[in-house]
């Protein structure tokens, strides 16, 4: 396990910037009014990766060897390295000197790891009110306070307070984080649900999520095409996200007795409802920040998304294991049938996260999207 943790940490340090860089490059090349359809392609790429992951992982675990999960990253990483060192060199450069906030990064990592350890260990290995769990929660709270202080005092903080001072950016970051957090958490927990509660094999569990993937991709692509062509570009994302919230809620109500057909229909509604959100939030942020802050604004959005998604995954896992006997792992709890009633809590929590994203979109100002002419005038 220490080798796995270290390897994944190194993997994240090396590849984390790729998730922001593509959108920043697009911001340098295309005006906000035209970015929606391109961000639809980005969203389709991300959701394809997330949706195809369980299927690919199931096929690998059933027919190959688990280590292939790691080996398969090497050719993709080499391809990304080739593109970043060759094609991207031709792009125009809009850069300023920066001071990296290593202290802020260390503080938020310590706070989030302490919080996630408390969620994973509480009620499983230790009682919730035991000294180790209370100490972890207290450490998370204290370090989080230090991180907030660092944001206000650092020369160039990890998350610039000035950017979040803009209400459009603030609400877009909240909506993006809560929407993606639910989707990523569901991507991780749904295969476990399908195997542990509905009795599917790893491969069939991955196949069952393909409707989810297809619905998200179609919705993201269509919404991206519409985004720059209508005046009230928030309406479609708000309506379909409300539908997705309702679908997750129904999934929570029927978690223990749902039919396969009803499950697939709800997955389609969830995927289609989430699809327009990533394009909307990315375009809204880049529409109001200066060009030299594209990188830090999108980086802040992705950082918030990944942090919340990681915390939600930990919280969802704790909810699933809440009814299992102490000292029991998720694998053994699934085999013993001790976690069936925990998934309804997971789905209700995902619906709550979707609801927060919906409220943030409603509150976000619908500022007209800029064209190339507007940018040149600035």
ABEGO torsion letter per residue (X at the ends): XAAAAAAAAAAAAAAAAAAAAAAAAAAAABBAAAAAAAAAAAAAAAAAAAAAAAAAAAAAAAABBAAAAAAAAAAAAAAAAAAAAAAAAABBBBBBBBBBBAAAAAAAAAAAAAAAAAAAABGAABBAABAAAAAAAAAAAAAAAAAAAAAAABABBABBAAAAABAAAAAAAAAAAAAAAAAAAAAAAAAAAAAAAAGBBAAAAAAAAAAAAAAAAAAAAAAAAAAAABABAAAAAAAAAAAAAAAAAAAAAAAAABBAAAAAAAAAAAAAAAAAAAAAAAAAAAAABBAAAAAAAAAAAAAAAAAAAAAAAAAAAAAAAAABBBGBBAAAAAAAGAAAAAAAAAAAAAAAAAAAAAAAAAABBBBBBBBAAAAAAX
